[in-house]
Amino acid sequence: MYRSLGVATAVTLILTATPALAAPRDDLADRVGRAAHPAAHRAAPRVAHRAAHRVAHRVDNIAHRGGAAHAPENTIAACALARAQRADVCEFDVQQTKDGRLVLMHDETLERTTNVEKVFPGRAPWRVADFTLAEIRRLDAGSWFSPRYRGEGVPTLTQALQSVRGTATRLLVEVKHPPYRPDIDRRVAAELQEARELWSGERLTVQAFGWQSMRVLRDMVPGLPIALLGKPAADRLTELARYADGLTVPHAGLTAAYVRKAHKRGMRVYTWSADRSPLIRRLVSYGVDGIMTNRPDRLHEVTGPRPARSASRR
């Protein structure tokens, strides 16, 4: 990916998994996809699927939160299904527990995607940072989505890396930076140093909204692919390209000209999140290197067969 994949304040990893089957959840895809840019989603009406067409360049199919329309987000099961649906990369979010362990979780609190209120009823607001890993392992992270996922656990970062070992699936990991866990970058660095054999060779990219945090992480873990979340001004791209391998830019406001400017500086450009065919086609036409989607099956239908992944831009 971004030379392998990039890092940002919210770390995104790309992992491989094994197949599973689940029915699509358009309602969830809409909720997750619209969270960041509701106006852009209103502008993309639902249309019948057209025949898939071959795109001129490789566009990575990135399963947002593992493919949140089809399976419980940020779980091993989600990434396994996404792989079966032709995703190239699984995007996950990382938070730190009370005892310094790294787990996959988007929200700062646990109640939306687990049964924490039932298991620990007196511990509101149920922040990830207030629970140990042993306590989080008692939670069910699948039943809220569908009974078929009952018992699906909250994975650790290491488990996510191990789950795609031996596969072609990569991970894009976003590091979340709540103000009460300022030491998360040091923990991420330590864990990735210990598990380097699991992610070396373009297996993982880390990203976050905290650009300086990503620069420091790159210094702590030499060779780690880094991506920056957001859309920096074009006149800053040369400066940022000195340490960042790529950008993960919201699709609202993204243009083909901006993508070309980033490419000229050796940076890959990914965008989020697109679930509907017209928007996917438009983003492909801009020349982006990857599209984050809650519906990896749909993105594959739209883009069709793709060229092999080319060598690094840098």
Secondary structure by P-SEA (a helix, b strand, c coil): cccccccccbbbbbbbbbbbbbcccaaaaaaaaacccaaaaaaccccccccbbbbcbbbbbccccccccccccccaaaaaaaaaacccbbbbbbbbcccbbbbbbcccccccccccccccccccccccccccaaaaaaccccccccccccccccccaaaaaaaaccccbbbbbbbbbcccccaaaaaaaaaaaaaccccccccbbbbcccaaaaaaaaaaccccbbbbcccccccccccccccccccccccccccaaaaaaaaaacbbbbbcccccaaaaaaaaaacccbbbcccaaaaaaaaccccccccccc
